Amino acid sequence: MNRPLRALALSGLIAAALPVACTAQPPADAAQATPTTSIAPPPSNTPAPPLVSGLPDFTRLVERVGPAVVSIRAEITPQRNARGQMPDDAEIPEFFRRFFGDQFPPSGPRGPRGGGTSLGTGFLISDDGYLLTNHHVVDGADTVTVSLSDRREFEARVVGSDEQYDVAVLKIDAKGLPFLRMANAGNTRPGQWAVAIGSPFGLDHSVTAGIVSAVGRSNPYSGQQYVPFIQSDVAINRGNSGGPLLNTSGEVIGINSQIFSNSGGYMGVSFAIPIDLAMNAADQLKATGKVSRGLLGVQVQAITAEQADALGIGSASGALVSVVSPGSAAEKAGIERMDVIQSVDGRPVNTSADLPPLIGAKAPGTRVKLTVLREGKPRDVTVVLDALDGDAVAAAPARGDRDDARDQGAAGNALGLQVRPLTDAQRQRAGLEADEGVVVTGVDEAARASGIQPGDVILAVGRESVGDPRELDAELEGVGEGDTVMLLVRRGGATQFVAVTPEKG
């Protein structure tokens, strides 16, 4: 099996239209027309200096760092199912189907139960045989073989592996090995040259180059909310997994981990794990065999311009707190829902996706200072972080529960919302308090345009909780046409604020 770098399909491609220059014939009497003064400034006699000149030659870099890059082969022993048979196509994990799409071969690569071979890349970080690669390259492997540039092969021991960061530490028994230097990740900037060395499709020590496209990139499709990825257009394909992304000094800036692709191949959008994050994980894996992360205990969401206006904060930057978990570090520190977190220890939180990496990178028990906006006013809050041990997701009311009591009368509130109380059983399934939440049974145009749907559970209006239809109507009593209201809505396992503005006239 050639288990590839994680490929995530895009829903479509955006075609850009190129401007076309057109010319028109002048009128017949144009030659006799009186010349007019042009409003465009005349060309400068001194041209502006070029911002970019020449193209780099990477030969010295590759000669210097290439020997520290290794190829990895992970062998997975086939396992028979309960019937004593090899797994059929229906039993092959969806994880592998996502890599190969409709071309998934019935007799080709198999998942861990079906056995096979995973090919990837790694790089040495010390002269005594420690090296880094991706978790998904060695996940489930029974034996891992590392091939050096001089063709020597070693059986490697997996020191530790972390799925969330997609980092694994391996060890081979060898001394005096070449190893790579780590860059200061904070110096990585969009537009810089970047180089990858790896084994795409098993072609070891292949070199590709491009530029850094973005840093601190959130990838919502990866499930790795604690990784602020480096995005590049360096050609990365299956087998590049775990290889180094390097700057022009030959220092590692990241570990190649994922690609966006319609075909499973290179499409110009590649993602690497920042090396500072990877090395922090590696140090923890070597010391304890696991990676610990800080936990704040909130759910946050991005802020729209309409929500920023309703919150009275002027700017849509920051992370809007929609849920504060009971007993969490955030609750103990006094964080409230509808607070807007703007920074962590002075590092800005521009969007909600910025918060998890900043918190997760800190050890449990760390004291952090959050700057938050509450009712438009800034304040500093000190929080002692808990330990992240999993994500708790509350269930939504079952479909059958949503469909009953749909004969609710006309709405008596400014938003035109028809609601009914939740039953005790529904609250219990959703993890709600005994007097928390009403379920939506009907919506008018304004609420529908804002995304409110029948079956949604409204937990609060602004900061005020609601537990029955009368409380909802009371909280909406003073709302007039054109006013924007923040409703805290739960749908499925997600809870977030939704801004709703009653239509005028």
N, C-alpha and C positions, 0 to 999 in steps of 0.2 A: 504494500500500500504506500502510495506517495501522499501522505497526509499534508495538505498544503497550508500556506499561510492563510489566516482566516479571511475569507472573501465574503463581502456583504453586498447584496444586489441593490443597485439603484432602481428607483421606480421609473426613471426615464432620463433622457438626455435633453439638454437645452441647446437649441441651435441658435447661433448668433448670426444676424444678418449683416453683411458687410456693406458699408456705404458705397454707392456708385456715383462717380463724378459724371455730370452731364454738361454739355456745352450747347449754346444756341447761337445762330447767326445774328450778327448785329443788324439793325435796320439799315436801309439803303443809304440814308443820309448821315450815318454815324461818323463817316470820315470827315464830314464838314462840321460836325458838332464841336462846340467850344470845349476844350479840355477842362475838367474840373479837378480840384485838389482832392486827393485821396485822404480818407479819414484814418487809414491804417498807418501805423508808424513805419518809417523807412527801415530797411534792413540795417542791422548794426554792422559796422565795419569790423568789430571784434566779436567773433563767435563765442558763445558760452562754452566753457570747458566741458568735455564729456563727463558724465557721471559714471559711465562704465566703459572700460577700454580693455581690449584683448580678451582672450579666452584662456582658462587655466590649463596647464598640462599636469595630469595627475600621476604621471609615471613614477616620480620619486616617492610620492605618498604611498602608492600601491606596493612598491618595492620594500618600503620601510615597514608598513603595517600588515601586509598580506600574510606573512608567516604566522601571525597570531590569530588568524581566522581559521576555524575548523569546520569540517562537515560532520553531521550527526546522523546516525542511522538508529532508529528505535524499533526494536522487534517486539511484536505483540503476539503471544501464543494463542492460536485458535482455541476457543472454548465451545463445547457442545451445549445445546439447550437441554431442557428437562426431558425431552424425548430422545436424547442421545444423538441428535442431528445437528449439523451445522446450521446457523441461523439463515432463514430465507430473507428475501428482499424486504418483506414487511417488518422484519425484526431489526433491520439495519438502522442505527440511530439517525434521527433527522439531522444531527450535527454534520454527518458526512454527506447527506443528500444536499445540504446547502452549498457545499463546496463544488459538487459536480453537476447539480441541476438535472435537467432531463436526460443528460448523457451519462447518468450514473450507471456503470456497467454491472450487470448481475454477477459476472464472474471476476470483477475487478476488486478495487480496494475495499476492505471491510473495516468495520469499527472494532473497538476493543474485544467484543465478543467473537467477532469473525476473524480476528487476527490480522496480520499483515505487517507492513513496514512503513514507518514514518520517516521521511527525509527532511532534514532541516539544516540550520547553520548555527554556529555559536562562536564565541571569541574568548580567548584567555584573558584573565584579569590578574594573574599572579604567575610568578615563574615556577611555582610548585604545583601547578596543575588545576587550579580552580578556574572554572569558566562559566559564562552565562549563556542562556538560550531562553526560548519561550516555554512556558508551562505546557502549551498545547502540542509542542513537539514531542515531549517525553511522557505526557499524561497516559497512564495505564500501561507503560512499556515494561516488559519483563527483562530485557537486556538493552543497553544503550552502548553503541560503539562510536568512538570519536576518531576521526581521521585527520592527521596533521598535514600541513602543506608538504612535508618531506615524505609523505606516504606511510608513515608509521601509524599503526592503529592501536587503540587502547580501549578496554572495556571500562566504562565510566560508572561511577556511583552517583545516584541522585541524592545530593545533600539535603535538598528541600525544594519545594515548589509551591507557588501561590497562584491560584486561578484568577483572582480579582485583578492583580497587577500583570498577570500572564508572564511571570518571571520564574525561571528555574535555575538553581545552582548545581553544577556537576563537578566532580573531582576525578582526575585521572592520576595514576601513580607515575609521575615523571618529574624531573628536576631540570633547572636551567632553561626553561621554556621562554620564548618571546611572549610578551603580553602588551596589551594596549593601555594607553593613558586615558583617563576620563576628563572630559571637558567640564568647565563651569557651565551648567545648564542655563543659568540666568543670562549668559551672554549670547544665547542662540536667538537670532532675529530672522523674520521673514525676508527673503531675498538673498540670503547667504547661500553659497555653494554647499552642496552636500554630496557625499559619496557613499555608496553601499557596496559591500563585498559579500558574496554569498554563493549558495549552490542552487540557483533556480533550475527546477526540473532535473536535479542531480548534477548539473554542470558546475563543478566546484570552482571556487575562486573567480567567479564572474564579477566584473566591475561595471557598475552603472553610476551615473551622476545626474544631478539636477539641482534644484534650489529648494530651500525651505519655503513652503507655501504659507504656513501659519503656525503659531505656537499656542499652547494652552487650549487646544481644540477639544471640545466635547464631542463625543461620538455616541449619540443616543441609541444607535443600533447595536453597539458592542456589548452592552450590559456592564461596562467597566466605568462606572460613574466616578471612581476615585482616581482616574488617570487623565491628566491634562495632556493629550497627545500632541506630538509634533507632526504636522502634516507636511508632506513633500511631494514633488512630482518625480522623484527618483524612481526608475523602473524597478518594481518589486513584483515578484511572481512566486508561485508555489516552490518551496524549497529555500526561499530567502528568510523564512521564519527564524527569528532568533539571531540573525546576523547584525553587525554593527552599522549604524548610520554615523558617518564621520564628517568632521569639519575639514577645512583645507590644511589644518595643522596636523591631521592624522589622529585627532582626539575623538573619542566616542561621544556623540551627543544624544544617541538614543538606540533602542533595540527595535528593529523592524518587526512589526507584529500583525498588521492588518492591511487589507486593501479594499477599496470600493470597486466593484466590477459587475458588469452585466454578464460577462463570459467566463469569469473565473481567472482571467488574465489581467495584465497591466492596463490600467485606464487613466493613469496620471494622478490618482488620488491614493496616496499611501500614508500609513500612520505608524509612528514609532513611539515607544515608551520612553519618556525623558530619562536620561542616564542617572540623574540624582535620585529619582524615585526608585529606579531599578537597583541602584547600589544600596540604598537604604533597606530595600527588601532583602537583598543578598546578605547584608550584614546580619539582619534578624534571622534569616534562614540558617546561616552558619552558626549563630549563637544558640538559637532555641528551636529551630526546625519549623517555625511558623512566623507569620507576619501579623503584628498587632496594629490596629488602627484606632484612632480616636473617634468618639461618637458624641455628637451634640444632642441628638434626640428631637429633631424637627423634620417636618416635610416643608419644602420650599418650592416656589414656582417663579417663573419669569414674570416681569411686570410689563403690561401693555401701556401705551400712552393714555388710554381711557382710564385704566386703573390708577396710573400715576396722578392723573387729574383728580380722581375721586379720593385718593389718599392725601392730596395736598402736598406732594413732594416735588412737583415740578419736573423731575427727571425720571425716566423709566429704568435707571440703573439700580442694581441691588438685587437681593433675593427676598421675596415676600414670604413670610412665615404663614403657612396655612394650617399646620398642625403642630402642637407641642405635646410630645409623648408624656403621659403621666409618670412621675418619678424620675424623669430624665435629667441629665445635667442642665439642659436648657430650662426646664421648669424650676429646678432648684435655684438657678441664677436669676430667675424673674423674667425670662423671655416670654413674650405673649404673642398669640396669633395676631396677624396684621402688622407686626413689627417688620421693618425692612432692614436686613443685615447689609451693611455697606462695606465693612472691612473686617479682617481677622488679623490681629497683631499688626495693624498698619498696612497690610496688603489688601488692595481694593477687591471688592466683590462686584464686578460689573454686571454679571448675569447670575441666575440661580445655579447654572452649571459650574461656576467658579467655586462655590462653597464646599462641596464634598471633597475635592482634592486637597483643599487647604486644611480641612479638619482631619481627613483620613491620614494625612502625612504625619500627624502629630501622635505621640504615644499616649495611651490612656493615662489619666492622672495629670496630664499637662494643664497648666493654667493658661488660658488664652483670653485676650481682651477683644471683645466684639464692639464695634461701633454700629448702633442701630438708630433708625428713625422711628419714633413713636408719636403718632398724631402730628407729624411734620417737624418734630424737634429731635435733634441728635442727643444721644446719651451713650456712655460707655458702660459695658456690662462684662464682668469677669466671670468666666465659666471654667470649672474643672471638668475635663472631658471624661466620659465613660469609655468603656471598651466596646468596640463593634463586634457583635457576635451573631449577626444575621439581620435580615430585614423583616420587620413585622408588617404584614399587610392585612387590613381589615376587609372582611367580606362584604359584598353588597347584598341588598335584599334579593331573594330569589325571584326569578321571572314570574312564577305563579303569585308571589306576594304583591307584585307590582300591578297585576291585572285586576285585582279585586277592588271594590269600592270606587269604581270609576264613575259612579253617578253623583260625584261631588257637585254641589251647586255652583253657580257662577262665582267668580272670584270677587272678594270684597276688599281688594288692596290695589294700590296704584300700579303694580306691575302686572296685574291680571293673572296672577298665579293661582291655580286651583290645587289645594293640598289636602292631605288627611293625616292623622296621627299614625305613627308606626306602632305595630304591635310589640309586646314584650319579646316575642320570639324573634322578630325582625331585628330589634335593637341588640339582642344577644348575639345573633349571627354576625351583625355588623360591628360588634365590639363597642357599642354606644352605651352611654349612661341611661338610666331609667327614664329620664325626662328630656332626652336629647333627640332633636331631629323631627322633621316632617317630610313625607314623601310627596313628590309632585305628581298630580294626576292630569293636569291640563295647563297649557301655557298660551299666552297671547303673542302677538307679533313681536313686541319688543323683547320679551324673554326668549322667544324662539330664535330671534336674530342673534342673541348673545350666546346661544348654544345650550340653553336650558331645555331639558327633555323630560317627558313623563318617565317616572321611575327614578329620577334623580332625588337625592336626599338633601334637603337644605338644613344645615346645622346651625347657621348663625346669619344675622344681618349685621355686617360690620363686626364689631367686637362682642355683640350681644347674642347669646345663645337663644335658640327657639326650640320649644318642645311640643307645641300644638298649634293649630291654625290660628287661634286667637292671638297668641304671642307674635306670630309672624305678621298678622294684620296690624297689631299695635306698633311694631317696630317700623312698619312701612307707612304709618298714618300720616306723617308729615312730608312724605315724598311728593314732589310736584313734577310737572312736565319739564323735561330737560335735566332734572337732577340725576346724578349717577349713584347707584347703590351697589355696595360690595356684598355679594352673597357667598357664603362658604358652602360649597356643594361637594357632596361625595358621590362618585360614580365608579362602580366596580371597586377596585382597591385604591383608587386615587381620590384625594381630597384637595380641592383648590378653590381660590376665590374667583368669582366671575363677576365682572362689572356689567350692570344692566341699567339702561337709561330709558325711562318712559318716553314714548313718542309724543311730540307736540301735536295738539289739535286732532 
